[in-house]
Amino acid sequence: MGGIYRQSWIEATGKTYVSDIHIIPDIDKSQAKVEVQVNSPETDTTRPVRLDLLIEGPDGKRRTVRRRMVLPKSGKPFSATMGIAVSIPKPILWSPETPKLYKITASLVDGNAAIDTASTDFGMKKIDIDGIRIRLNNKPIFLTGAMDCLDAPDKNVYLAQYRPVTDEDIKKELMAAKSLGLNYLRKAVQIEDPRFFYWADRIGLLILEECPYYMKSSEAAKRRWTNVLDMMVSRDRNHPSVCYWSLSNESWLLRQS
C-alpha cells in the first residue's frame, strides 16, 4: 500500500498567528500552566498585543484570563512564547473511568480585533511513580493492557484490505479494548493518527506512544529519529490519554547506537 492513507490538510493563517498551545496540568496546585507560542513576521517596531485565554470546564463553567504581550522588533520572522499559570478551582480529574476534558481557546488581540484564535482540549491529570507503584492522580493504578500494532489495513483484523481507517473504526477498536477490561494500550513502533488520541481522550484509555526507530545506525538516522521524536511529543503532549513515551521497541535502539 502506498500514498497518503491518513488525513491531511492545509491551514491558512495571517502573518501573525498562534502556532502552539502547550498545557501542563498541576492537580496538586489546582492550576494549569499554559504556554502559548506566537509566530510573527519581521518587524521594525515592537507590537503590543493582548492574549486572551478562555477555559471551558466539563461542568460547563467558563473563565477568561487576559495578559498583555509585547512582540519585539526583529529583522527576521520569529516566535515568542508566553507562559501563564491559570487557576482551576476544584479540578475535575481525567481518568479512564471519568474521561472529563477541559477546552482552552487562545485569542491574540490587537486593539479590539482578534488577529488569530486557536484551541485545544486537555485533561487535569497527573501520572507519577511512588516507589515501585505507578500512580494516576495520586492514587495507585494497575495498568492492564495490550500491545496494539501498526494500523496497516492488511494487518488489522478490524478493517478490510486497503481502506484507510474511519472514526468509527477507531472508536470500535478502543471500545473493544474497554470491553475486555483494559485501561491501557501500547501503540507499538508507530505514531498514531491524531484521531486515535482524540477518541482515547473521550472514551478513556491510557496510551503509550512509541517513536519509530532506525534499524541501521548512522548520523543521519539519529538526526531523523531525534526530529521525529520531538515532533511526536510536541503534537500529542496535550492529550490526557498519553501516559508514557517510548523511545523504541525493547532495547533495539540501544543495540543500534
C-alpha positions in Angstrom: 0.0 0.0 0.0 1.3 3.5 -0.9 0.2 7.1 -0.9 -1.5 9.2 1.7 -3.7 6.9 3.9 -4.3 9.4 6.8 -6.0 12.8 6.9 -4.0 15.7 5.6 -4.9 19.4 5.4 -3.6 22.9 4.8 -4.3 25.6 7.4 -4.4 29.2 6.4 -3.4 31.9 8.9 -2.4 35.5 8.9 1.2 36.7 9.2 0.9 36.8 13.0 -0.7 33.8 14.5 -0.9 31.3 17.4 1.3 28.4 16.4 1.2 26.2 19.5 -0.6 25.8 22.8 1.0 23.6 25.5 -0.8 22.8 28.7 0.9 21.4 31.8 -1.8 20.5 34.4 -1.0 20.6 38.1 -3.8 18.9 40.0 -1.9 19.5 43.4 -2.0 23.3 42.9 -5.4 23.3 41.2 -3.9 25.1 38.2 -2.6 24.6 34.7 0.5 26.3 33.2 -0.4 27.4 29.6 2.4 28.1 27.2 1.2 29.9 24.0 3.6 30.3 21.1 3.0 33.2 18.6 4.7 33.4 15.2 5.3 36.8 13.7 7.0 38.1 10.5 9.9 40.6 10.7 9.0 44.0 12.0 10.9 47.2 12.6 8.9 48.2 15.7 7.6 46.5 18.8 3.9 45.5 18.8 1.8 45.4 21.9 -1.0 42.8 21.8 -3.2 41.0 24.2 -3.5 37.3 24.8 -7.0 36.1 25.9 -7.4 32.6 27.3 -10.9 31.1 27.6 -11.1 27.9 29.7 -14.3 25.8 29.5 -14.7 23.0 32.0 -16.5 19.7 31.6 -19.1 21.1 34.0 -19.9 24.0 31.6 -18.2 26.6 33.8 -16.1 29.2 31.9 -13.4 31.7 32.8 -11.3 34.1 30.9 -7.7 35.2 31.7 -6.1 38.2 29.8 -2.4 39.1 29.6 -0.5 41.8 27.8 2.2 40.7 25.5 4.8 42.7 23.5 6.1 41.3 20.3 9.7 42.5 19.8 11.1 44.1 16.7 13.1 41.7 14.6 14.8 41.7 11.2 13.6 38.1 10.5 10.5 36.0 11.3 10.4 34.8 14.9 8.3 33.0 17.5 7.6 34.3 21.0 6.2 32.2 23.9 4.2 33.4 26.9 3.6 31.2 29.9 0.5 31.8 32.1 -0.5 29.9 35.3 -4.3 29.5 35.2 -6.2 28.7 38.3 -8.6 25.8 38.0 -10.6 25.6 41.3 -11.7 22.1 42.3 -10.4 20.5 39.1 -12.5 17.7 37.6 -9.8 15.0 37.1 -9.4 12.9 33.9 -9.1 9.1 34.3 -10.1 6.0 32.3 -13.2 5.9 34.5 -14.0 9.6 34.2 -12.6 10.9 30.9 -13.6 14.5 31.5 -12.0 17.2 29.3 -11.3 20.9 29.5 -11.1 23.2 26.5 -8.9 26.2 26.1 -9.1 28.8 23.4 -6.3 31.3 22.9 -7.1 34.6 21.1 -4.4 37.0 20.0 -6.0 40.5 20.1 -4.7 43.8 18.6 -6.8 46.7 19.8 -10.4 45.4 19.6 -9.8 42.9 16.8 -8.8 39.3 17.1 -5.7 38.6 14.9 -5.9 34.8 15.4 -7.6 32.2 17.5 -6.6 28.6 18.3 -8.0 26.0 20.7 -7.2 22.6 22.2 -8.6 20.1 24.7 -6.7 18.9 27.8 -7.3 16.9 30.9 -6.5 17.6 34.5 -4.3 14.5 35.1 -1.2 13.6 36.9 0.8 10.4 36.4 3.9 9.6 38.5 5.8 6.8 40.3 5.8 6.3 44.1 8.5 3.8 44.9 7.6 0.9 42.6 4.0 1.9 42.1 2.6 3.8 39.2 0.1 6.4 40.3 -2.7 8.2 38.5 -4.0 11.4 40.2 -2.1 10.5 43.3 -3.7 7.0 43.6 -2.0 3.7 42.7 -3.2 2.2 39.3 -2.5 -1.2 37.9 -2.1 -1.0 34.1 -4.0 -3.8 32.4 -3.1 -3.5 28.7 -2.1 -5.0 25.4 0.2 -4.2 22.5 -1.6 -2.6 19.6 0.5 -2.9 16.4 0.5 -0.9 13.2 -2.7 0.2 11.6 -1.8 -1.1 8.1 -5.1 -2.4 6.8 -3.7 -5.8 5.8 -2.5 -6.4 9.4 -5.6 -5.1 11.2 -8.5 -7.6 11.6 -10.9 -4.7 12.1 -10.5 -3.5 8.5 -10.9 -4.7 5.0 -7.7 -4.6 3.0 -6.6 -1.3 1.5 -9.0 1.1 3.2 -8.0 3.9 5.5 -9.5 3.9 9.0 -12.6 5.9 9.8 -13.5 7.5 13.2 -16.0 4.6 13.6 -13.1 2.1 13.1 -11.1 3.8 15.8 -13.9 4.0 18.3 -14.7 0.3 17.7 -11.1 -0.7 18.5 -11.0 1.4 21.6 -14.4 0.2 22.8 -13.3 -3.4 22.2 -10.3 -2.8 24.5 -12.5 -1.3 27.1 -14.9 -4.2 26.9 -12.0 -6.6 27.6 -11.3 -4.7 30.9 -8.2 -3.0 29.6 -7.2 0.5 30.7 -4.0 0.8 28.7 -2.7 0.2 25.1 0.8 0.3 23.8 1.0 1.7 20.3 4.0 -0.3 19.2 6.6 1.4 17.0 4.3 3.9 15.4 3.0 7.5 15.7 -0.8 7.1 15.6 -3.4 9.1 13.7 -4.3 12.1 15.8 -7.9 10.9 15.7 -6.9 7.9 17.8 -5.9 10.1 20.7 -8.9 12.3 20.2 -11.2 9.3 20.9 -8.9 7.7 23.5 -9.2 11.0 25.5 -13.0 10.8 25.3 -13.5 7.0 25.7 -10.9 6.7 28.5 -7.8 4.7 27.7 -4.2 5.3 28.7 -1.8 5.1 25.8 1.9 4.5 25.5 3.1 6.1 22.3 6.3 4.8 20.7 8.6 6.5 18.3 9.7 4.6 15.2 13.4 3.8 15.3 16.2 3.1 12.8 17.5 -0.4 12.1 20.9 0.8 10.8 22.8 3.4 12.8 24.1 6.5 11.1 24.4 10.1 12.0 21.6 10.9 9.5 19.4 8.2 11.0 20.0 9.6 14.5 19.0 13.1 13.4 15.9 11.9 11.7 14.9 9.9 14.8 15.5 12.9 17.1 13.4 15.1 14.9 10.6 12.6 14.7 10.7 12.1 18.5 10.5 15.8 19.1 7.6 16.2 16.6 5.7 13.3 18.2 5.9 14.7 21.7 5.0 18.3 20.5 2.0 17.1 18.6 0.5 14.8 21.2 1.6 16.1 24.6 -1.8 17.8 25.5 -3.7 14.5 25.2 -4.5 13.2 28.7 -4.7 9.7 27.3 -1.0 9.7 26.6 0.7 8.5 29.8 4.1 7.4 28.6 6.5 7.9 25.7 8.7 5.0 24.4 12.0 5.6 22.6 12.0 2.3 20.8 10.9 -1.3 21.0 12.7 -3.2 23.8 16.5 -2.5 23.5 16.7 -2.4 19.7 17.6 1.3 19.6 20.4 0.8 22.1 21.8 -2.2 20.1 22.0 0.0 17.0 23.5 3.1 18.8 
